[in-house]
Amino acid sequence: MKIGNTKYYIDLDAFIGSLAGEDMRVGVDTHLHIAHIVQQLPPNCDEKELAALLMPIVCKSKKQQDIFTGIYNRFLFQSIIEHTTDEKQSNGKTDKSFWQKRIENIKTIPKTLQKVFLFFIEKRIGLVAAFVGVLVAEYLLFSTLYSLIPALAIALFFIAKEIQKKQQDKKPVAKRQNELPKGCEMREICTTLPLQMNLPYEISQTAARLRTRQPLGIQQLNIGKTIEKTICNLGAFTPEYKDYTQYTEYLVLIEADNHNDHRAMLYNSFFAELKNRNIPAKRYYFRQSPKLLYGEKFTESKPLDEIVKQNANSVLIVFAALPLFLRAKDNKPYAWTDELKPFAQSFLFLPFGYVIEAQMATALSGVFTDVLHADQDGFKRLEDSLSNQSTQPFAQSISLKKTIPLYPLAINTKEEILVLPQKLHDLRLLKWIFACAVYPDFSWQLTLFLGNALSDNYFTYNTWQNLQQLARIEWFKSSYMPDYARKIILEETNWLNQTDRQIIEKFIRRTIAENETAKFKCNEGNKLTEIYDYKNKNDLQALQQNIAEKHSYITAELVDKKLNNILFFDLPDNWTGGDDNGGDPPPPDIDTLAWQKAQKENTCESYNEYVADFPEGKYIQEAKDLIKKLCGGHKEPEMVFVKGGKFIMGSNEGLDYEKPTHEVTVSDFYMGKYEVTIEEYMAFVEDTKGNKPEWLEEGNSYNINENGSNKNYYREKGMSLEEKDKRKPITGVSWNNAVAYCDWLSKKTGKKYSLPTEAQWEYAAGGGDDTKYVEMRRTNNVETTHALSLHGASVRTKYAGTNNENELGKYAWYDKNSESKTHEVGTRDPNQLGIYDMSGNVWEWCLDTWHGNYEKAPKDGSAWIDNSSTDRVFRGGGWHDRASYCRVSLRNSWRAYYRISYLGFRVVLVPSL
């Protein structure tokens, strides 16, 4: 590696190796980061400036910066000596002159002269001491006054460099980290409690079901059954025994680069779920190999064999990449994997792998009970294996193609950054990446904090699936985003718009206000990041220098280029949070201002917004009371944004009323993530005192609480007000009831909810826009076609989520798996847009009236209404139907007043303009 605009080079591999030996932040991409910076250096960059650029890449603390300086100076000194020797030889003016020999002698005694000089330089004892040290060392080595001359020359060279450095340092310098320019403020952002991600329901339930007991192989007399058996045998003593059991214990091992490795923290949430449910479990991290295991903060390590001996009766769960266990040359397990064989049950979860060759994983069949993907399917298979219900061959599940890719993303160039939108399954994640790039601190808790800030009623960022996608990017795994990448994202993309920035700023303000009101103290354990405020533009340059020293030059540069950056904004004048010292009363705090705004609007929406923004605010109880009074305390349904586009509606292979196929253009809308549940619908019934479902209607023979002839009909299908049934889809409601629910919901929320049109329903069920796919299909570009499918521009599917009838059971409850009853919403896989149960479970009412075919059907996605007809359309298939009835193009109809146990509905919301 060349050092700036000098003639000197250093051995990059040896240099990075020395840094790694000091436990600095060195990963697989460190070479690439350093090489990229060196390539981009301006012509006039010297060795001092290069050191300043490299230091943030590897250093995590002030102590490590000092160590880095020492190592850098040592390599620099060696390079200077080597260059001096090479230059003398190339000039050819003298042949082994006295000076040349002395230089060579200095080069051959690194443990004496070099070590002495570098000791003085690294310890910063001073130029005079360094100078004297060199002279004394040289004199003692060669015992001649003439030998002092080359030593003097070398010492003078370093003195000249130090003088030059001091002259440069006379320029305005940044103040110390704890000093800010006058008129500037810094506010720390901290969390009172560790932030948590939303664990998928399926994985959470798997964790709950892992609370089991296992026999210890020891028996004791069962007194109760012994007495019972003895009595039955007319007094003849008949002993009965029972096994001693204990709760199953789990040992969780997680591959991690550091304690902020996002992928590791994602899988740590599964361990946290075990602990929350009081399931006995221990967890250790490891870096390159499980042979050495670390605790929470990666400080103390323990050998693997010691941990195995202590936990040999536990179930082993490992989260790691396959290559850690298999030799590259022959795909056979490393010898050390024999240390894992004492475990009776052990499972390897693979964090990445779009399609993994099962043959490779099969090589580990002698080490692990099974090899799985770290997703909902994998955890379900873990549960089945532990309950002895699994029938799949070893590692078979990992050969299945995944809807959402999990392969890692290496992003090292500008081009790779700018095409990132084509590689993510959801473009909304780009907002999250942009927000993370703003802040120089890069931590798991900060990522969750920003995810919470961006989340709304329609999209939650902190989910397993989304975080798994982020963890594919090396930045989030290594917990470090290079400055050059931050610069490109912040200056050359528009992934985060001004509205989103204001949302994050508002979230930050609220957090600061809550912390200062509660007099909460920040420390290294709970601090997320910090924000700055300056009142006078004259203070800007000094603030930039301070930030450059404390964080990075990119962050400081952005202060000037993007004054509206969410890292820097004006805080309210006379900021309060401390004690009132008398005088004029302070201006209202941010909590009070938000409450005054909500009172002024006096709507359900304004009070709901206050509750969302200030969950522990001073007026929270008043807000909840008003919501209950004005809105009935109703919670809005979860919605999924569906980007508008074109698609071919109908099917040439279906029934006559699915024809003719025709192109339809649909505008943007939000579709209910789930079918409307019993709990949601009953809030409407209680508020309106009407519109009861058939199974609760007084005097109806189907009423489950009366003695009618059909009272068990709905109960057998899963309908009741019991807690276990509240998340099942509502049935026994007519089209008229469904429309009344939408009108009520619109009134309560101030938004426009309705039943979906037939076009909206089929468009969302089949996967969204397919016109881009058609264009790409003509060019035979398979890779681009797949990338488009991850953004809704997909190959539309026959069923909601799949084209394969054999896979339908993963996405739908229908006659082959439903057991003739409804099931809780969201317990099958979603389709490619993230919407659940659009095939199967229950049929769903649509807004349109029935027409026998698509002749003269609207092409703009609007409802096709004929006031002369009383028949209304419903779509999707139900729990009692065979697969062909679950096709997304299939249509059906009934009278608007008709009610049955397999017909419900979901809602749509049109975005406000």
Order of alpha helices (4+ residues) and beta strands (2+ residues): alpha-alpha-alpha-alpha-alpha-alpha-alpha-alpha-beta-alpha-beta-alpha-beta-beta-alpha-beta-beta-beta-alpha-beta-beta-alpha-beta-alpha-alpha-alpha-alpha-alpha-alpha-alpha-alpha-beta-alpha-alpha-alpha-alpha-alpha-beta-beta-beta-beta-alpha-alpha-alpha-beta-alpha-alpha-alpha-alpha-beta-beta-beta-beta-beta
